[in-house]
Amino acid sequence: MNATEIIEAIHGSYAKGSKHGLRNMHLLMERLCPECRVPVIHVAGTNGKGSTCAMLESILRAAGYRTGLYTSPFLQMYQERIRLDGLPLVDELMVKYGEPLVAAARELEKQDVQVTPFEMGTALALSVFEGEKVDIAIIEVGLGGKLDPTNIVKPCLCGIGAIGMDHMNFLGNTLAEIAGEKAGIIKQGVPVVCHVAKNNVANVFAQKAAEIQAPLRQMRMEYLTDAQSDAYGSTASYSLEGEWREVRIPLPGAHQLTNAMTVLAMVEELRKQGWNIPDEAVYGGMTATRWPARLEWCGNVLIDGAHNPQGIAALRDYVMSYLKDEKRVLLTGVLEDKLQPEMLGMLASLGQKIVTVMPDNPRAMRAEELAQRLHAVGGDAVPAASLEEGLNKARELAGETGMVIAAGSLYFAGGLRTVLGLPWR
């Protein structure tokens, strides 16, 4: 098999795959990698967990460690999900570890065990990190925590990012219920660092950590002692167990200030375990962090993968802080099951004019339907037949002095990066 065929086999399990707790993962890993000895950092959360993982990976790489990073979804190419030393998996390794994976999945099919694409991707990542002997792997939870396929790992450290309303059909209808699912990654005796949270969410984490005797650190806004921000990032100081002065955070948006705080606390926990992470690696690694499609500028186009109320609110705050008086055109495409009613008004507020498109995903909402819904909340929206047509139309409406705000789905953002010619490696 070649890399493309392996990726097609992984995606091909979408129609027939069926999740049964963590059973499928355990059966897959028994065949592929019975013993995973790589130290793992496990990160859950609704928003910001990818950015948190990216910052931490960059710091550990700057400290001289060989890193593995597993995140989802990908933007442009599947290989982005599995990174070695910050770089997407090369095709040669996709084949080396993908062929045994596909073979194992086919063997399980004969026993009426139908694995899912995410289970296959997770097993592939863990096999790569073990086989390529990384020093430490950072694993991002896919959905929830307790029953997520990544929750078979035995981590040395856990992190939980911001909690918001998303995947309610699986995780619950309140923040506390969703937090309970995320708290499922907390393990006995394993330190866990939690993002700044409201009391009802913080209480869920505190109760779970106390139940299973996991050392817990909850972040608070008062730990952020100073911050200077612009449209391209922030410089911030924090008072944690150590003092962190003028940390440069290259990821734009006020929400990255608290994500960075979580990362610094996680670094302090790793140091307690004996990991050698000098201050210069922390400052340098943070400054070098790159995480595409999260408030990413390409000329006069701002790309953001905001896809739930919390993410759209963060984007709106950014736009109102730095682009309030600019001529703005919103280019948007969403997944039908992701569009919550409260998102429509926030989306409509992002541009004086709106162009809608249909992302390349079976769950995508038709451009015409999205335009109608945005019209209903006061948006001046028109549909486009394709992403290319939509981008051209939005640029035309924005003119030479305006800007295009592109947001609504990570699948949409990835497709737009491809249309814009932005590299994925």
Summary of the structure (lengths in Angstrom):
residues: 425
radius of gyration: 21.1
end to end distance: 22.1
largest distance: 61.3
contacts: 1526
relative contact order: 0.12
helix: 45%
strand: 18%
